[in-house]
Amino acid sequence: MVKLKVMLFVVPIIAIVAIIVVIVPSCSSRGELCLFGTVKSTFNDYKNAYWQSVDNKKSKASKLDIKKCSQEAENARIVLINIFTQLCTDGHISQEYLPDAVWIQHNYIENYYFGKSTEKLTGTTEQILTKFLAYDDNDNFPSVDRLNKACARYIPKDGILYHYPEIGPDIPFYTNYYFEQCMIKNNFESIAPVTTKTYCKGIGW
């Protein structure tokens, strides 16, 4: 009789434990309880990307390598601003900066910013850089008002530089592009770690 009572007590406990094991929800990577289980997703973590030598896969770029290209990119940013300043003051690019302007045209504007099929790439280097300065999806060539507002970011008015939203190129994008090209030129490649995270399943999954 005692053995029977023990068995009657133990069996429900085992059953309860088994049910708990089955229905206890799993957790997502963020610690959320997932009643219907989880699903895994693998992606490249570009936020934590790093530069690695093309020749030696175990060698990361040194601080000196990063600093060198960062300085070159900063110099390129200043050159671009000087080109815009010249376009805004007299509509021409000096012989000093013309080689840089041609590089920007063929590398950044054609290959990265406008794309080769657009009508905005027609004309001289000065005309194309002017279009880039006051870029607008609806204009093949910027209006006088739009160009004046774009130039206000580089030419002071009463000692003030004016910023008009969505008018004028975003210099940091160009700086980042130049930095990346510098690292590639120095035989480095950007590596984004592969990360796996779990997310909660929905009812329909």
N, C-alpha and C positions, 0 to 999 in steps of 0.2 A: 504493500500500500504506500509506503514511504517512497519507494523507487518510482512508483507511478506518479506521485505528486511532484517529485523532482523533475521527471520527464515532462510533465504537463507545464512546469514552470520554465524549463530550459528551452523547449521547442518554440514557444512564442518569442523568447528573447532572440533566438537564432533567426527567426523569421523577420523580426523587427530590424535586426542588424543588417540582414540581407536587403531588406527594402530600403533602408537608409543608404546603403552602399550604392544601390541602383539609382535612387532619386536625388542624392546629394548633388547639387549643381556644381559644375566646374567653374573656374575663374578665368576671366580674361587677363590680358597683360596689364590692364589698369586696375586689377583687383576686383572687378565687378563680378557678382554672382550670376552665372549663366544657367537659367532653368532648363534651357533646351540644348545645352552643350555649347561647344566652341567650334570655331572654324579658324584655320591658320592662314595667314597672308604673309607672303615674302616680298620685300621691296628693297630698293637701294636707298640707303640712308645718306642722301646728298648733303645734309646738314653737317655730318661728321666726315665728309670726304677729305682725303689727304693726297698729296703729290708723291708719286713713287717713281724711281728711276726706271726708264724703259729697258736699260741694259742689265740692271741688277734689281730683280723683283723684290728683294729683301731690304733694299735701301730706300729710305724716305728722303725727301728733300730736306736739306738742313735749313736752319734759321737764316743762314747767310744767303742761300739760294732764294728763299722767300723774300728776304729784304731787298736783294738785288732787283728782282722783278717788280716788287712793290714800288721801288724808287723809279724804275723805268716807266711804270704805268703812271705815276704821279707826274713825271716830266712830260709824258704824252698828253695828260689832261691839260697841263698848262699850255702846251703847244696848240691844242685844239681851241682853247679859249682865246689864245692870241690870234688864231686864224679867224675866228668869229668876230673878234674885235676889229680886225682889218676889214672884213666884209661889211661890218656895220658902219665903219667910219668912211671908207672910200669905195667900197664895192669891189675891191681887188685884193688878191693875195700876193704878198711880196715874194720875190725869188728865194728869199731865205726859207720861207715856209711852204713853197710850192711842192717840193718833193714829199713833205709830210702830208700835204693835202691830197696828193695823188695816191699815196699809200692808204690814207683813210678812205678815199673814194673806192678803190679797187678791192680793199680787204674788208673794211667794216661796213661801209654803206651798201656796196653791191652784194657781197657774200653773206652779210649778216643782218643788215637793217632793212633796206628796201627790197632786196631780191632782184635778180637779173631781169625779170620780165616786166618791170614797171616802167611807165613812161617818165617817171621822175628821174631816171638815169640818163635821159637825153640832154645834150648840151655840153658845155665846157666843164672843167673841174670846178671853176668858180661858181657856175650856175648850179651844179649839182650840190655843192657844199652850201649854197644859199637855200636851196630847197630843203636840205637836211636841217639847216638852222631853224627854219620856220615851218617845219613839217606839218602838213595837214592832209588827211585822207581825201578831202574833197577838192584840193587845189593841185594842179600840175605845177604852178608856180605861185608862191605866196603873195598875197595882197600886200600893199604898202602898209596898211594898218597892222596886219599880222607880223610882218617883218619888223616893224618898229617895236612892237611888243616883245618879239623874240630878242631883239637887240637890247632891250631895256634890262635884260638879265646880265649883260656884259658891258654896257656903256652907261655910266652913271648919269642920272638926270638930277640936277641940283644936289649932287653928291650922294644920290641914293640909287641903289640897284633895285629894280622892280622885278618881281617874280609873278608871271602870269601863268596860272595852272594850265597844263597841257599844251603850252606853247614853248618851243625850244627843246632841243635834245636833252636827255637825261645824262649828264656827264658821268655819273658813277657807272652806268651800264657800259660806256665806252672804256672807262678805266678798268673795269673788271675784265672786259674782253681783251684789252691790251695785256693785262697781267697774265691771263690764260695763254695767250699767244707767246708771250715771253717764256713761260714755263715749258711749253711744248717745244719751242725753239731750242731750249736748253736740255732737251731729251728727257722730260718728265711727263708723266701721264696722271690724270686725276682718277683716283680710285674711291668709289663710294662703297662702304661696307654693306654687305647683305644682311638684313635684319628680318627676323621672323617674329610676328606678333599674333596673338590670338584674340579673336573678337567673339562676342556673344552671338549665337544663332537666333534668328527670329522664329516665329511660329511656322512660317511657310518654308523654312529651310530644311 
